């Protein structure tokens, strides 16, 4: 196992095998205690914020014209149902998020954790944050739909307006919309016809894709120092292959999000601008949440000194031995202070008292 130490000699290779983890070793009380419950409360509030306007409020009834070609497309299905079921853009992205974080915390970053309890606590932390990002994106999209009230491309088919007989329209004239009222009762189909912008499917799909990709980039490239040039050839190949696999997984997630979004255009459910607007909302919220969550993840880690992995201890011991026997002996004028203050008032590292 390769770890970066603080000496000038470079990384130290520890030959000791990592400690085996078992699910029975997880201290679930610690895992639950370390979670961010203020964030959980906020998630519940966001869920309520989605349910109230969705089932209580009606969308804005914007003006429409029977000669508007952008809302005159025929329905793809008689009941106006999309070709991609509505559960797909919800379940599939959440499964992508879960798979990405499990691989990142339990497999890839196993050596970075002091115990399996820390790994599970970190996994739940990022999973809860990603789910809240997902729900927040859904809330923004749903509220915007109700406020804007843009008609869908197949709106006239939903509305079934009553076309006036022997009617001539003068170019540039103001037209009374009451000339062609909808013959359909104001049911869920017609109500949904006023909720085109932005696309909720695109918003939540791109939200999870960007959040999981940002987590993956940080986890496999920025979480700990990379020393590829000093690795053996086979170890370097494995590390490069792992990064290629991560890139392919991000491309797969992006392709799924893009495919779900395009299906809404093909089904005459959304305009292209609806897809772009929804993708922007999802991407922006995902970036905000990921940039906030990554620096704060250590709040769920253990501070118990006895749980420090032996690899980290071996690294420090090897560093002190090289400095002591390879260069000079430890100076007597500057006694070792593991947690003492340096000459400039800064905290000195464990081997900062050696003379060179």
Secondary structure, DSSP 8 states (H G I E B T S, - for coil): -EE--SSTT--EE--S------GGG--HHHHHHTS-HHHHHHHHHHHHHHHHHHHH---------TT-GGG----SSTT---SS-TTHHHHHHHHHHHHHHHIIIIIITGGG-SSHHHHHHHHHHHHHHHHHHHHHHHHHHHHHHHHH----TTHHHHH-B---TT----TT----GGGG-B-S-S-HHHHHTT--SS-HHHHHHHHHHHHHHHHHHIIIIISS---GGGS-HHHHHHHHHHHHHHHHHHHHHHHHHHHHHHHHHHTTS--HHHHHHHHHHHHHHHHHHHHHHHHHGGGGS---GGGS-HHHHHHHHHHHHHHHHHT--B-SSS---TT-B-TTSSB--TTTTB--
